[in-house]
């Protein structure tokens, strides 16, 4: 009996709830193309895999993200990072190059590119990247300089 009374008391509120505007994120999600939404969800999945150091899953997710949205510099950069952590340096360089073609002054991609060069023994190339990075991000430049200093 109490349940029926409660439902009857709430019934007049139902039309107001139905007319309520959706929250802003819901509206924004509807405005994204399906490819953008999927690319973003794959990117997010890749970031979670990266944090877990599940490099194979990260490579797959970031690869899907850039497949759906080729103009996604963050996903290209993260793909390069995951590839580098798998020792796939040539593929990592390609991914960093794509990220930097889309955003030439992308400090994180420059740092990671320089670190890949160090891993490959291409210290002179890493130094050239460092010079490019210094005016953009001093903290990242310091990290790259430290990696270069450790190189044999």
N, C-alpha and C positions, 0 to 999 in steps of 0.2 A: 504494500500500500504506500509506504514512504517512497519507494522507487518511482512509482507512477506519479505521485505528487511532485517529486523533484523534476521528472521529465517534463511535466506540464508547466512547471514554473520556468524551466529553461527554454521551452519551445519558442517563445517570442524572440529570444536572442539568436536563434539559428539564422534567420535572414541577414542579420548584421554581420555575422561571422562569414557568411557566404559572400557578402559584398566587400569584405575587407581587402585592401590592396595587398598584393604579395610583397614580401620583404625585398629590399634592394638586391641582395645576392640572387634571389630566385629570378628576378627580372633580368639581371645581367647574364645569368646562365642561359636564359632563353634567347638572348641576343647573340650568343656565340654560335658560330657555325658548328655543325657536328664534328668536322675535322679538327677545329680549334679545341673543342671540348675534349675530344679523344686524345689529341696531342698533349694537352695539359694533364690529363689523367695518366697517360703513359709517362710523362715527365715526372709526375709526383711518385708514381710507382718506381721509377728509376732512382729517384732520390732516396726513397725508403730502402731500396736494395743497396745503394751506395753506402748508406749509414751502417747497414748490416754487413758490409764488405762482401756482398753476394754479387761479384763482378759479372758473372754470366747473365744473371737476371737484369742487372743494370744495363748491360750492353744491349740486351734484347729490348728493354723498355725504351731506352733513349733512341735506339735505332727505329723503333716504331714511331716515336714522337717526331723525329725528323722526316720520316717517310710520309707522315700525315701533314706535317707543316715544315717544309724545307727551309723556311726563313725564320728558324727558331734558334738564335745563337746560343742561348743558355743550354739547350738540349745538345747541340753540337759540342759545346765545351765539356759537358758532363759525359758525353759519349767518349770523347778523347780521354778524359780522366779515367774512365772505367777500362778502356782499351789499354792505356798505359799501365794500369795496375795488373793487367794480364800479360804484360810484356810484349804487347802488339804495338810496338813503337811506330812503325810506318803508318799503320791505320790511325793511330792516335794523332800523328802529325797531320794527316788528311782532315781529321775531324776538327782539330784546332784551326787549321787553315780556313775551313768553312765558317767556323764561328767568327774568325777575324775578318773574313771577307764581308760578313754581314754587319759586324761592329768592330771596326779597325782599332779602336781605343778601348778594348775590353780587357781590363787589368788581370782578371782571373785567368782568362785564356792565354794571355801573354806569359804569366807566371808558369802555368802548366806546360806551355810550349817550351819555355826555357828549361824547365825541369826534365822534360822528355829529352831534349838535346843533351843535357848532362848525362842522363842514363845511357844515352847512345854513344857517349864519348865525344860528342860534338860541342866541346866547350866554347870554341870561338863563336859558334852560332848562338849558344846560350848567352854569351856576353853581349852580342848584338841585340838580342831580345831584352836583356837587362837595361841597356841604354834606352830602348824604346819605352820600357816600363817605368823607369825612375820618375819622369815628370807626371805620370798618371797616378801612381800609388806607391808611396814610399815604404809602407809596411810590406807589401807584396814584393817590392824590389829588394828589400832587406832579406826576405826569405829566400829569394832566388839567388842573391849574392852569397848567402850562406851555403847553399847547395853547390854553387860554382866553386867556392873555396874548398869544399870537401872533395872535389873531383881529383882523381889521380893525375 
